[in-house]
Amino acid sequence: MITIRRSQERGGADHGWLNTRHTFSFDSYYDPRHMNFRALRVINEDVVQPGAGFPTHPHRDMEIITYVLEGALQHKDSLGNGSVIRPGDGQRMSAGSGILHSEFNASKTEPVHLLQIWIMPESKSIEPGYEQKAFPEAEKRGRLRLIAGHHGQNGAVTVHQDVSLYVALLDKQQQVEHSLAPGRHAWLQVARGAVELNGTRLEQGDGAAVSDEQKLAIAGAQDGSEILLFDLA
C-alpha cells in the first residue's frame, strides 16, 4: 500500500526570514492525521534567508538530521561542535538527555534550502552526540547511497533507531530499486525534480508512505531529481 502526501497539502508558513513546509504536525501546524510515520516524526523543508537562522534552543530525545539541498548552514551546539553543513553532507545530532544548538545561514547573500528531519530514538536520555560526513555526488548518481543507518554501516552516520536513510540522484529514465523485508515500511521524500514510485508520479515536495510492499521501483521523471528513502521498522 502506498499513500501519497502531496506537497501542497503540507502545513507551514512564510515568516519572511524563513519559508517552511511541514510534512507532519510541527509547531503551530497541527493535523491529527499527519503526526508521524513510524519513527519518522518531522520532515520540514526550509528556505532560510541570508544571515538569518534559528537562535540557540534546546532539544531532548530526538535524532535530528539536516540535509542541505542548496547553500550552506552553520551549526553550533553545547557540545562544542561548530561546522558548516553543505549539499552532499550527512549530518546527525542526537539530542538525547539534552542539548542546546543553533543553525544559521552561513551566507550573507544567498538563501539556504534544506530538509530538517527528526527521528524518534529507540531509547531516551542517551548521551548527546554529533556526527557529519561528506558523501560524494558520484556515490548517489543513479544509485541509492546509505547516508544514515542504525549501526553506521557502509560509512553512514549512526542513527539511534532501526532506520536506514538512502539518497539517490536520478536523471530521466534512470531507475533504482529497493526491497523491503517482511514487516518493514518506507517513506519516500522527493527533495527536487520528479520521480515515479511503482508507476505513480511524485513531484518535488511530495512524500509517500509505504507498507505491505515487497519492492520499490523509483524512476526519474525529469533530469536532476533527488530523493530521500527511509527504510523503517
N, CA, C and O of each residue as an XYZ file, in Angstrom:
932
protein
N       0.845     -1.188      0.000
C       0.000      0.000      0.000
C       0.880      1.238      0.000
O       1.806      1.350      0.804
N       0.595      2.155     -0.889
C       1.334      3.409     -0.981
C       0.352      4.566     -0.789
O      -0.625      4.686     -1.528
N       0.612      5.406      0.193
C      -0.234      6.562      0.491
C       0.556      7.832      0.214
O       1.620      8.051      0.794
N       0.028      8.670     -0.680
C       0.750      9.856     -1.126
C       0.411     11.055     -0.235
O      -0.749     11.292      0.101
N       1.444     11.797      0.135
C       1.296     13.061      0.855
C       1.791     14.162     -0.086
O       2.996     14.363     -0.234
N       0.861     14.866     -0.715
C       1.223     15.856     -1.721
C       1.837     17.114     -1.093
O       1.504     17.504      0.027
N       2.726     17.719     -1.842
C       3.447     18.898     -1.366
C       2.497     20.008     -0.930
O       2.691     20.629      0.116
N       1.468     20.253     -1.741
C       0.565     21.373     -1.459
C      -0.340     21.112     -0.260
O      -1.005     22.029      0.223
N      -0.374     19.878      0.224
C      -1.190     19.559      1.392
C      -0.443     19.803      2.702
O      -1.043     19.757      3.776
N       0.853     20.060      2.619
C       1.645     20.240      3.829
C       1.281     21.528      4.555
O       0.721     22.457      3.973
N       1.616     21.560      5.850
C       1.457     22.786      6.613
C       2.662     23.685      6.427
O       3.529     23.425      5.592
N       2.704     24.759      7.229
C       3.850     25.660      7.153
C       3.440     27.092      6.913
O       2.254     27.420      6.872
N       4.451     27.951      6.753
C       4.172     29.375      6.596
C       5.406     30.072      6.048
O       6.512     29.532      6.069
N       5.187     31.295      5.555
C       6.279     32.162      5.122
C       6.444     33.248      6.182
O       5.594     34.127      6.323
N       7.555     33.175      6.929
C       7.814     34.119      8.013
C       8.724     35.263      7.574
O       9.178     36.053      8.402
N       8.986     35.350      6.288
C       9.900     36.375      5.805
C      11.330     35.857      5.778
O      11.887     35.606      4.710
N      11.915     35.698      6.950
C      13.276     35.159      7.033
C      13.300     33.655      6.781
O      14.338     33.093      6.432
N      12.137     32.999      6.963
C      12.023     31.541      6.830
C      10.742     31.186      6.102
O       9.653     31.589      6.511
N      10.877     30.425      5.015
C       9.733     29.813      4.348
C       9.813     28.322      4.644
O      10.782     27.663      4.267
N       8.804     27.789      5.315
C       8.874     26.413      5.790
C       7.624     25.631      5.432
O       6.517     26.170      5.428
N       7.817     24.344      5.130
C       6.709     23.437      4.840
C       6.881     22.182      5.675
O       7.964     21.599      5.727
N       5.787     21.765      6.336
C       5.834     20.661      7.292
C       5.044     19.457      6.756
O       3.834     19.542      6.542
N       5.739     18.351      6.548
C       5.065     17.127      6.128
C       4.206     16.568      7.254
O       3.112     16.057      7.014
N       4.710     16.668      8.494
C       3.975     16.199      9.673
C       3.703     17.383     10.605
O       4.310     18.445     10.474
N       2.776     17.177     11.549
C       2.439     18.226     12.506
C       3.698     18.740     13.191
O       4.544     17.966     13.638
N       3.804     20.074     13.264
C       5.005     20.696     13.819
C       4.683     22.122     14.209
O       4.016     22.844     13.468
N       5.165     22.529     15.390
C       4.996     23.897     15.860
C       3.508     24.269     15.852
O       2.707     23.571     16.473
N       3.124     25.341     15.170
C       1.725     25.774     15.181
C       0.854     24.989     14.194
O      -0.369     25.130     14.204
N       1.471     24.170     13.351
C       0.698     23.353     12.409
C       0.357     22.024     13.069
O       1.246     21.265     13.456
N      -0.942     21.751     13.194
C      -1.393     20.506     13.818
C      -2.425     19.836     12.936
O      -3.421     20.446     12.549
N      -2.180     18.582     12.623
C      -3.123     17.773     11.865
C      -3.047     16.356     12.423
O      -2.059     15.660     12.189
N      -4.067     15.915     13.154
C      -4.014     14.596     13.792
C      -3.862     13.446     12.803
O      -3.499     12.338     13.198
N      -4.136     13.693     11.524
C      -3.958     12.646     10.510
C      -2.507     12.498     10.088
O      -2.126     11.499      9.479
N      -1.703     13.494     10.413
C      -0.311     13.501      9.964
C       0.602     13.907     11.124
O       1.157     15.005     11.150
N       0.737     12.986     12.081
C       1.595     13.241     13.234
C       3.006     12.702     13.016
O       3.988     13.309     13.446
N       3.094     11.567     12.349
C       4.383     10.910     12.112
C       4.134      9.715     11.207
O       2.988      9.393     10.896
N       5.194      9.066     10.791
C       5.094      7.778     10.115
C       6.147      6.866     10.723
O       7.345      7.058     10.514
N       5.688      5.868     11.479
C       6.585      5.007     12.224
C       7.458      5.891     13.135
O       6.925      6.719     13.874
N       8.783      5.725     13.092
C       9.668      6.534     13.935
C       9.990      7.893     13.323
O      10.655      8.717     13.951
N       9.524      8.126     12.106
C       9.787      9.386     11.411
C       8.806     10.444     11.904
O       7.605     10.351     11.650
N       9.318     11.443     12.603
C       8.451     12.423     13.270
C       8.341     13.750     12.522
O       7.274     14.365     12.525
N       9.423     14.206     11.878
C       9.429     15.517     11.230
C      10.175     15.443      9.904
O      11.272     14.889      9.828
N       9.572     16.006      8.859
C      10.290     16.381      7.645
C       9.867     17.810      7.323
O       8.770     18.046      6.818
N      10.742     18.747      7.619
C      10.481     20.150      7.321
C      11.355     20.585      6.159
O      12.565     20.361      6.170
N      10.748     21.204      5.160
C      11.508     21.801      4.062
C      11.612     23.291      4.336
O      10.606     24.000      4.346
N      12.833     23.762      4.558
C      13.069     25.144      4.965
C      13.916     25.885      3.933
O      14.877     25.341      3.390
N      13.543     27.124      3.679
C      14.400     28.057      2.945
C      14.656     29.223      3.890
O      13.735     29.950      4.262
N      15.928     29.391      4.277
C      16.322     30.415      5.238
C      17.055     31.529      4.494
O      17.980     31.269      3.724
N      16.637     32.760      4.728
C      17.212     33.899      4.034
C      18.643     34.185      4.509
O      19.032     33.747      5.592
N      19.428     34.916      3.708
C      20.826     35.203      4.053
C      20.967     35.819      5.442
O      20.239     36.742      5.808
N      21.919     35.287      6.205
C      22.231     35.828      7.515
C      21.237     35.478      8.605
O      21.478     35.788      9.772
N      20.125     34.838      8.260
C      19.093     34.501      9.242
C      19.269     33.060      9.720
O      20.085     32.312      9.181
N      18.490     32.680     10.743
C      18.583     31.317     11.227
C      17.842     31.102     12.526
O      17.039     31.929     12.957
N      18.131     29.971     13.137
C      17.464     29.541     14.361
C      18.407     29.782     15.542
O      19.424     29.098     15.656
N      18.094     30.739     16.425
C      18.969     31.007     17.573
C      19.067     29.789     18.492
O      18.313     28.826     18.349
N      19.994     29.848     19.422
C      20.236     28.729     20.335
C      18.952     28.330     21.059
O      18.264     29.165     21.645
N      18.646     27.031     21.005
C      17.444     26.497     21.629
C      17.691     25.042     22.031
O      18.599     24.403     21.500
N      16.898     24.513     22.957
C      17.143     23.164     23.474
C      16.349     22.089     22.731
O      15.315     22.357     22.120
N      16.870     20.873     22.806
C      16.146     19.682     22.359
C      16.497     18.526     23.284
O      17.555     18.506     23.914
N      15.582     17.565     23.349
C      15.808     16.320     24.086
C      15.247     15.154     23.279
O      14.277     15.305     22.536
N      15.866     14.002     23.435
C      15.322     12.721     22.979
C      14.807     12.760     21.544
O      13.652     12.430     21.273
N      15.676     13.166     20.642
C      15.337     13.141     19.227
C      16.625     13.004     18.414
O      17.650     13.598     18.749
N      16.554     12.206     17.334
C      17.644     12.137     16.372
C      17.321     13.153     15.274
O      16.287     13.043     14.615
N      18.186     14.125     15.077
C      17.922     15.220     14.146
C      18.932     15.158     13.006
O      20.142     15.203     13.227
N      18.416     15.054     11.789
C      19.248     15.003     10.592
C      18.967     16.250      9.762
O      17.811     16.581      9.497
N      20.025     16.934      9.357
C      19.894     18.096      8.478
C      20.493     17.741      7.128
O      21.651     17.330      7.041
N      19.698     17.902      6.072
C      20.159     17.584      4.720
C      20.028     18.843      3.871
O      18.919     19.280      3.562
N      21.157     19.419      3.499
C      21.175     20.678      2.755
C      21.083     20.394      1.257
O      21.815     19.559      0.726
N      20.178     21.098      0.588
C      19.989     20.958     -0.853
C      20.748     22.033     -1.622
O      21.356     21.753     -2.655
N      20.712     23.261     -1.117
C      21.418     24.379     -1.745
C      21.894     25.329     -0.662
O      21.200     25.544      0.331
N      23.085     25.902     -0.853
C      23.630     26.833      0.115
C      24.437     26.125      1.190
O      24.957     25.031      0.966
N      24.541     26.746      2.354
C      25.334     26.205      3.459
C      24.729     26.656      4.779
O      24.234     27.776      4.905
N      24.780     25.755      5.767
C      24.170     26.013      7.074
C      25.245     25.909      8.153
O      25.986     24.928      8.220
N      25.314     26.949      9.002
C      26.281     26.982     10.100
C      25.661     26.368     11.348
O      24.613     26.816     11.815
N      26.322     25.329     11.890
C      25.826     24.639     13.088
C      26.749     24.895     14.270
O      27.971     24.861     14.127
N      26.158     25.154     15.451
C      26.893     25.235     16.708
C      26.053     24.566     17.794
O      24.824     24.639     17.770
N      26.728     23.907     18.752
C      25.967     23.264     19.832
C      26.742     23.308     21.137
O      27.912     23.687     21.176
N      26.053     22.908     22.216
C      26.618     22.979     23.564
C      27.671     21.913     23.821
O      28.294     21.914     24.883
N      27.884     21.003     22.876
C      28.964     20.027     22.988
C      30.284     20.599     22.483
O      31.333     19.967     22.603
N      30.219     21.796     21.920
C      31.422     22.415     21.391
C      31.608     22.228     19.903
O      32.623     22.647     19.346
N      30.638     21.600     19.249
C      30.739     21.407     17.807
C      30.409     22.690     17.061
O      29.491     23.423     17.428
N      31.168     22.942     16.019
C      30.890     24.046     15.116
C      31.255     23.603     13.719
O      32.404     23.241     13.466
N      30.302     23.626     12.807
C      30.568     23.123     11.459
C      29.682     23.837     10.462
O      28.722     24.510     10.836
N      30.012     23.686      9.194
C      29.174     24.164      8.101
C      28.685     22.946      7.336
O      29.485     22.132      6.875
N      27.380     22.825      7.203
C      26.755     21.697      6.514
C      26.455     22.131      5.090
O      25.795     23.144      4.862
N      26.955     21.341      4.121
C      26.827     21.692      2.711
C      26.100     20.574      1.953
O      25.963     19.465      2.469
N      25.635     20.862      0.734
C      24.993     19.806     -0.055
C      25.905     18.579     -0.176
O      27.103     18.696     -0.434
N      25.314     17.421      0.015
C      26.075     16.182     -0.046
C      26.503     15.658      1.306
O      26.925     14.506      1.413
N      26.404     16.478      2.349
C      26.785     16.030      3.689
C      25.655     15.244      4.341
O      24.475     15.530      4.138
N      26.040     14.259      5.121
C      25.115     13.588      6.022
C      25.435     14.047      7.432
O      26.575     13.911      7.875
N      24.465     14.584      8.146
C      24.695     15.148      9.473
C      23.638     14.630     10.421
O      22.451     14.609     10.096
N      24.080     14.209     11.607
C      23.152     13.717     12.625
C      23.512     14.305     13.980
O      24.671     14.273     14.394
N      22.515     14.841     14.665
C      22.682     15.297     16.037
C      21.734     14.516     16.928
O      20.523     14.530     16.706
N      22.265     13.840     17.926
C      21.451     13.135     18.908
C      21.219     14.060     20.093
O      22.154     14.397     20.818
N      19.967     14.469     20.286
C      19.668     15.386     21.384
C      19.750     14.680     22.733
O      20.201     15.266     23.717
N      19.314     13.426     22.780
C      19.454     12.603     23.971
C      18.989     13.266     25.247
O      17.873     13.780     25.318
N      19.856     13.256     26.269
C      19.492     13.791     27.578
C      19.402     15.308     27.601
O      18.989     15.891     28.604
N      19.787     15.958     26.496
C      19.619     17.404     26.392
C      20.785     18.072     25.686
O      21.948     17.786     25.967
N      20.457     18.962     24.770
C      21.483     19.678     24.022
C      20.937     21.046     23.623
O      19.736     21.208     23.404
N      21.829     22.021     23.532
C      21.498     23.339     23.003
C      22.193     23.486     21.660
O      23.348     23.087     21.510
N      21.500     24.055     20.684
C      22.142     24.232     19.379
C      21.518     25.395     18.633
O      20.430     25.865     18.966
N      22.244     25.851     17.605
C      21.744     26.898     16.719
C      22.123     26.545     15.296
O      23.115     25.857     15.057
N      21.320     27.023     14.347
C      21.590     26.854     12.925
C      21.335     28.180     12.228
O      20.263     28.768     12.373
N      22.319     28.649     11.474
C      22.180     29.902     10.736
C      22.654     29.717      9.305
O      23.554     28.926      9.024
N      22.031     30.463      8.413
C      22.526     30.516      7.049
C      23.962     31.030      7.080
O      24.236     32.101      7.622
N      24.880     30.253      6.491
C      26.299     30.619      6.520
C      26.629     31.731      5.533
O      27.743     32.254      5.548
N      25.676     32.104      4.674
C      25.911     33.133      3.660
C      25.155     34.414      4.001
O      24.048     34.375      4.538
N      25.770     35.539      3.681
C      25.119     36.836      3.851
C      24.409     37.285      2.572
O      23.760     38.331      2.554
N      24.535     36.484      1.492
C      23.992     36.911      0.198
C      23.050     35.899     -0.443
O      22.222     36.278     -1.271
N      23.155     34.613     -0.079
C      22.364     33.585     -0.732
C      21.514     32.818      0.278
O      21.973     32.579      1.395
N      20.282     32.423     -0.081
C      19.473     31.611      0.820
C      20.038     30.202      0.945
O      20.834     29.773      0.110
N      19.630     29.487      1.980
C      19.968     28.081      2.141
C      18.667     27.277      2.151
O      17.706     27.631      2.834
N      18.659     26.194      1.382
C      17.484     25.332      1.211
C      17.831     23.979      1.816
O      18.832     23.370      1.439
N      17.017     23.506      2.743
C      17.366     22.295      3.471
C      16.130     21.506      3.885
O      15.009     22.014      3.890
N      16.375     20.257      4.229
C      15.380     19.415      4.875
C      15.844     19.140      6.295
O      16.970     18.692      6.511
N      14.977     19.408      7.262
C      15.265     19.026      8.640
C      14.386     17.835      8.993
O      13.167     17.864      8.818
N      15.032     16.793      9.492
C      14.376     15.505      9.729
C      14.547     15.129     11.196
O      15.652     15.186     11.735
N      13.458     14.751     11.827
C      13.514     14.252     13.200
C      13.068     12.803     13.218
O      12.052     12.441     12.623
N      13.845     11.979     13.910
C      13.530     10.564     14.075
C      13.476     10.263     15.569
O      14.401     10.609     16.304
N      12.402      9.623     16.024
C      12.277      9.276     17.433
C      13.265      8.165     17.765
O      13.284      7.143     17.078
N      14.090      8.337     18.805
C      15.132      7.350     19.113
C      14.555      6.090     19.755
O      13.417      6.074     20.225
N      15.372      5.037     19.760
C      14.938      3.764     20.330
C      14.921      3.784     21.849
O      14.227      2.982     22.474
N      15.682      4.699     22.449
C      15.675      4.833     23.902
C      15.912      6.289     24.269
O      16.499      7.047     23.497
N      15.451      6.672     25.455
C      15.552      8.057     25.898
C      16.803      8.281     26.746
O      17.409      7.350     27.276
N      17.159      9.567     26.847
C      18.237     10.031     27.709
C      19.595      9.427     27.376
O      20.422      9.215     28.263
N      19.823      9.147     26.079
C      21.158      8.706     25.675
C      22.120      9.898     25.728
O      21.687     11.045     25.838
N      23.397      9.627     25.651
C      24.378     10.705     25.654
C      24.267     11.502     24.361
O      24.289     10.908     23.283
N      24.149     12.827     24.432
C      24.066     13.634     23.215
C      25.311     13.445     22.339
O      26.401     13.172     22.843
N      25.135     13.591     21.041
C      26.255     13.406     20.140
C      26.033     14.097     18.811
O      24.925     14.524     18.487
N      27.124     14.200     18.039
C      27.089     14.877     16.748
C      27.999     14.137     15.784
O      29.077     13.676     16.161
N      27.555     14.026     14.528
C      28.354     13.354     13.504
C      28.030     13.960     12.143
O      26.871     14.247     11.842
N      29.058     14.151     11.325
C      28.881     14.731      9.994
C      29.895     14.123      9.039
O      31.083     14.043      9.350
N      29.418     13.695      7.872
C      30.288     13.116      6.855
C      29.859     13.625      5.483
O      28.690     13.936      5.258
N      30.827     13.703      4.572
C      30.543     14.109      3.197
C      30.362     12.864      2.326
O      31.122     11.902      2.439
N      29.345     12.894      1.454
C      29.067     11.792      0.543
C      29.137     12.330     -0.886
O      28.266     13.094     -1.301
N      30.167     11.939     -1.640
C      30.354     12.476     -2.993
C      29.151     12.220     -3.890
O      28.471     11.201     -3.772
N      28.905     13.161     -4.780
C      27.773     13.060     -5.697
C      27.827     11.780     -6.522
O      26.786     11.190     -6.811
N      29.023     11.345     -6.905
C      29.163     10.142     -7.731
C      28.605      8.904     -7.045
O      28.150      7.977     -7.716
N      28.634      8.878     -5.709
C      28.126      7.726     -4.969
C      26.600      7.679     -4.944
O      26.018      6.655     -4.586
N      25.944      8.786     -5.321
C      24.481      8.858     -5.294
C      23.874      8.946     -6.686
O      22.657      8.853     -6.846
N      24.714      9.124     -7.681
C      24.234      9.302     -9.044
C      23.738      7.973     -9.599
O      24.535      7.073     -9.865
N      22.411      7.847     -9.777
C      21.825      6.642    -10.343
C      21.837      5.451     -9.418
O      21.675      4.313     -9.861
N      22.029      5.703     -8.116
C      22.049      4.606     -7.155
C      21.612      5.117     -5.784
O      21.660      6.316     -5.511
N      21.190      4.199     -4.936
C      20.819      4.538     -3.573
C      22.059      4.462     -2.687
O      22.700      3.415     -2.591
N      22.387      5.572     -2.046
C      23.549      5.629     -1.154
C      23.066      5.780      0.274
O      22.373      6.745      0.600
N      23.428      4.827      1.134
C      23.091      4.927      2.549
C      23.887      6.058      3.172
O      25.116      6.062      3.100
N      23.194      7.033      3.793
C      23.901      8.128      4.458
C      23.695      8.119      5.969
O      24.458      8.752      6.698
N      22.663      7.400      6.455
C      22.426      7.291      7.893
C      21.821      5.920      8.183
O      20.876      5.494      7.520
N      22.378      5.237      9.180
C      21.891      3.896      9.496
C      22.024      3.576     10.973
O      22.732      4.258     11.713
N      21.335      2.532     11.386
C      21.260      2.146     12.791
C      22.638      1.860     13.378
O      22.904      2.177     14.537
N      23.502      1.267     12.580
C      24.830      0.890     13.068
C      25.948      1.621     12.330
O      27.115      1.246     12.448
N      25.603      2.658     11.573
C      26.611      3.407     10.854
C      27.354      2.583      9.823
O      28.522      2.843      9.535
N      26.676      1.585      9.264
C      27.313      0.693      8.310
C      27.614      1.392      6.991
O      27.002      2.406      6.656
N      28.559      0.840      6.254
C      28.938      1.348      4.922
C      29.323      2.827      4.933
O      29.107      3.544      3.955
N      29.889      3.265      6.038
C      30.359      4.643      6.120
C      29.294      5.666      6.429
O      29.573      6.865      6.396
N      28.073      5.232      6.731
C      26.983      6.161      7.043
C      27.134      6.724      8.452
O      27.842      6.157      9.284
N      26.464      7.842      8.711
C      26.398      8.325     10.086
C      25.445      7.426     10.867
O      24.556      6.799     10.290
N      25.639      7.369     12.180
C      24.879      6.461     13.035
C      23.608      7.129     13.552
O      23.641      8.257     14.042
N      22.489      6.418     13.435
C      21.214      6.874     13.980
C      20.777      5.885     15.055
O      20.839      4.673     14.850
N      20.340      6.397     16.189
C      19.942      5.537     17.307
C      18.479      5.123     17.170
O      17.644      5.408     18.028
N      18.204      4.452     16.080
C      16.879      3.903     15.776
C      17.037      2.944     14.603
O      17.962      3.082     13.803
N      16.137      1.976     14.502
C      16.197      0.981     13.433
C      15.646      1.586     12.147
O      14.524      1.294     11.735
N      16.457      2.431     11.526
C      16.064      3.106     10.299
C      17.299      3.240      9.415
O      18.412      3.426      9.906
N      17.089      3.144      8.116
C      18.147      3.386      7.140
C      17.675      4.485      6.203
O      16.573      4.418      5.660
N      18.519      5.500      6.017
C      18.198      6.618      5.139
C      19.132      6.597      3.931
O      20.354      6.669      4.063
N      18.519      6.497      2.749
C      19.252      6.472      1.487
C      18.954      7.746      0.706
O      17.884      8.340      0.845
N      19.915      8.156     -0.115
C      19.738      9.278     -1.028
C      20.111      8.816     -2.429
O      21.052      8.041     -2.596
N      19.378      9.286     -3.439
C      19.720      8.998     -4.833
C      19.495     10.241     -5.683
O      18.569     11.017     -5.445
N      20.363     10.416     -6.681
C      20.236     11.459     -7.690
C      19.882     10.765     -9.000
O      20.612      9.889     -9.466
N      18.755     11.162     -9.591
C      18.245     10.459    -10.760
C      17.953     11.420    -11.901
O      17.288     12.440    -11.722
N      18.458     11.080    -13.066
C      18.038     11.758    -14.279
C      16.867     11.005    -14.887
O      16.513      9.915    -14.437
N      16.275     11.595    -15.907
C      15.116     10.977    -16.536
C      15.451      9.581    -17.030
O      16.471      9.368    -17.685
N      14.589      8.639    -16.711
C      14.667      7.238    -17.112
C      15.709      6.437    -16.332
O      15.838      5.233    -16.553
N      16.448      7.065    -15.435
C      17.272      6.282    -14.512
C      16.375      5.678    -13.442
O      15.409      6.307    -13.012
N      16.687      4.471    -13.015
C      15.828      3.798    -12.033
C      16.666      3.105    -10.973
O      17.720      2.537    -11.259
N      16.169      3.166     -9.737
C      16.746      2.401     -8.635
C      15.638      1.545     -8.034
O      14.458      1.883     -8.128
N      16.031      0.434     -7.415
C      15.067     -0.452     -6.765
C      15.504     -0.722     -5.340
O      16.695     -0.761     -5.031
N      14.515     -0.907     -4.479
C      14.787     -1.209     -3.078
C      13.782     -2.258     -2.607
O      12.575     -2.092     -2.779
N      14.284     -3.322     -2.019
C      13.428     -4.381     -1.482
C      13.167     -4.128     -0.006
O      14.071     -3.762      0.745
N      11.920     -4.328      0.399
C      11.544     -4.193      1.799
C      11.396     -5.582      2.421
O      10.665     -6.425      1.901
N      12.081     -5.812      3.518
C      11.952     -7.078      4.236
C      10.560     -7.169      4.863
O       9.931     -6.140      5.108
N      10.072     -8.374      5.125
C       8.748     -8.528      5.756
C       8.649     -7.707      7.042
O       9.545     -7.742      7.886
N       7.552     -6.974      7.176
C       7.327     -6.152      8.354
C       7.989     -4.785      8.320
O       7.827     -4.000      9.254
N       8.741     -4.481      7.245
C       9.383     -3.177      7.122
C       8.484     -2.207      6.358
O       7.597     -2.614      5.608
N       8.734     -0.931      6.564
C       7.974      0.134      5.933
C       8.954      1.118      5.306
O      10.156      1.055      5.564
N       8.441      2.022      4.486
C       9.310      3.015      3.848
C       8.584      4.341      3.714
O       7.357      4.404      3.641
N       9.375      5.387      3.686
C       8.880      6.723      3.334
C       9.797      7.270      2.251
O      11.017      7.284      2.413
N       9.213      7.718      1.150
C       9.967      8.346      0.076
C       9.647      9.829      0.051
O       8.479     10.215      0.003
N      10.682     10.665      0.084
C      10.511     12.110      0.011
C      11.233     12.628     -1.224
O      12.422     12.368     -1.410
N      10.508     13.367     -2.074
C      11.112     13.943     -3.272
C      11.669     15.315     -2.902
O      10.913     16.251     -2.640
N      12.988     15.426     -2.882
C      13.635     16.673     -2.493
C      13.640     17.688     -3.627
O      13.522     18.891     -3.396
N      13.780     17.189     -4.865
C      13.700     18.068     -6.045
C      13.412     17.213     -7.266
O      13.678     16.011     -7.290
N      12.858     17.871     -8.283
C      12.532     17.163     -9.516
C      11.246     16.374     -9.404
O      10.309     16.789     -8.721
N      11.202     15.239    -10.074
C      10.019     14.381    -10.078
C      10.450     12.950    -10.361
O      11.396     12.706    -11.110
N       9.733     11.999     -9.743
C      10.028     10.584     -9.944
C       8.712      9.818    -10.063
O       7.637     10.349     -9.784
N       8.823      8.573    -10.479
C       7.693      7.646    -10.423
C       8.032      6.542     -9.435
O       9.073      5.893     -9.538
N       7.136      6.340     -8.477
C       7.275      5.291     -7.479
C       6.279      4.185     -7.805
O       5.070      4.367     -7.665
N       6.792      3.041     -8.238
C       5.930      1.929     -8.658
C       4.839      2.412     -9.613
O       3.690      1.974     -9.547
N       5.232      3.329    -10.506
C       4.321      3.808    -11.548
C       3.526      5.043    -11.194
O       2.838      5.591    -12.055
N       3.597      5.511     -9.934
C       2.867      6.702     -9.505
C       3.809      7.900     -9.487
O       4.874      7.841     -8.874
N       3.427      8.980    -10.149
C       4.298     10.151    -10.258
C       4.267     10.980     -8.977
O       3.205     11.245     -8.415
N       5.443     11.379     -8.536
C       5.602     12.245     -7.373
C       6.423     13.461     -7.783
O       7.436     13.336     -8.472
N       5.975     14.638     -7.353
C       6.655     15.878     -7.674
C       7.474     16.361     -6.473
O       7.390     15.794     -5.384
N       8.260     17.406     -6.686
C       9.069     17.970     -5.618
C       8.201     18.328     -4.416
O       7.165     18.978     -4.554
N       8.639     17.893     -3.235
C       7.904     18.141     -2.001
C       6.917     17.060     -1.644
O       6.451     17.006     -0.506
N       6.579     16.183     -2.598
C       5.670     15.071     -2.308
C       6.382     14.018     -1.467
O       7.599     13.853     -1.551
N       5.604     13.315     -0.660
C       6.091     12.179      0.107
C       5.165     10.994     -0.090
O       4.027     11.152     -0.531
N       5.655      9.809      0.237
C       4.842      8.606      0.090
C       5.149      7.651      1.229
O       6.306      7.303      1.465
N       4.101      7.226      1.937
C       4.215      6.215      2.979
C       3.972      4.850      2.353
O       3.006      4.663      1.613
N       4.845      3.899      2.650
C       4.785      2.584      2.011
C       4.721      1.496      3.067
O       5.571      1.433      3.955
N       3.718      0.643      2.970
C       3.573     -0.523      3.840
C       3.068     -1.695      3.008
O       2.360     -1.512      2.018
N       3.440     -2.891      3.421
C       2.966     -4.116      2.756
C       3.342     -4.155      1.282
O       2.569     -4.625      0.447
N       4.524     -3.663      0.972
C       5.072     -3.757     -0.386
C       6.417     -4.472     -0.300
O       7.180     -4.266      0.644
N       6.701     -5.312     -1.292
C       7.957     -6.051     -1.274
C       9.079     -5.324     -1.991
O      10.243     -5.450     -1.610
N       8.741     -4.558     -3.030
C       9.777     -3.916     -3.825
C       9.338     -2.525     -4.239
O       8.181     -2.305     -4.599
N      10.272     -1.591     -4.184
C      10.037     -0.234     -4.647
C      10.890      0.013     -5.884
O      12.102     -0.202     -5.869
N      10.252      0.461     -6.942
C      10.946      0.866     -8.161
C      10.771      2.368     -8.303
O       9.650      2.861     -8.425
N      11.884      3.092     -8.288
C      11.860      4.553     -8.308
C      12.582      5.016     -9.560
O      13.787      4.812     -9.707
N      11.835      5.642    -10.463
C      12.395      6.065    -11.751
C      12.376      7.581    -11.858
O      11.392      8.221    -11.485
N      13.455      8.157    -12.363
C      13.497      9.588    -12.584
C      12.513     10.000    -13.665
O      12.487      9.408    -14.744
N      11.696     11.020    -13.377
C      10.734     11.535    -14.356
C      11.233     12.805    -15.010
O      10.655     13.267    -15.994
N      12.297     13.375    -14.475
C      12.967     14.516    -15.097
C      14.405     14.549    -14.614
O      14.725     14.011    -13.555
N      15.266     15.181    -15.391
C      16.674     15.258    -15.012
C      16.845     16.055    -13.721
O      16.075     16.971    -13.430
N      17.866     15.687    -12.962
C      18.188     16.438    -11.751
C      17.287     16.156    -10.566
O      17.175     16.986     -9.663
N      16.642     14.995    -10.553
C      15.762     14.654     -9.426
C      16.591     14.105     -8.263
O      17.630     13.475     -8.462
N      16.111     14.358     -7.055
C      16.813     13.909     -5.845
C      15.783     13.386     -4.850
O      14.769     14.035     -4.594
N      16.049     12.215     -4.297
C      15.109     11.583     -3.371
C      15.800     11.186     -2.089
O      17.006     10.945     -2.055
N      15.001     11.122     -1.025
C      15.414     10.522      0.234
C      14.472      9.353      0.502
O      13.252      9.502      0.428
N      15.038      8.200      0.810
C      14.254      6.990      1.065
C      14.586      6.465      2.454
O      15.736      6.148      2.756
N      13.555      6.379      3.298
C      13.690      5.872      4.663
C      13.146      4.443      4.717
O      11.997      4.203      4.348
N      13.964      3.497      5.174
C      13.538      2.120      5.413
C      13.355      2.004      6.928
O      14.314      2.154      7.686
N      12.108      1.734      7.370
C      11.730      1.864      8.771
C      11.148      0.565      9.345
O      10.499     -0.203      8.634
N      11.387      0.339     10.614
C      10.772     -0.791     11.299
C       9.273     -0.558     11.461
O       8.574     -1.404     12.018
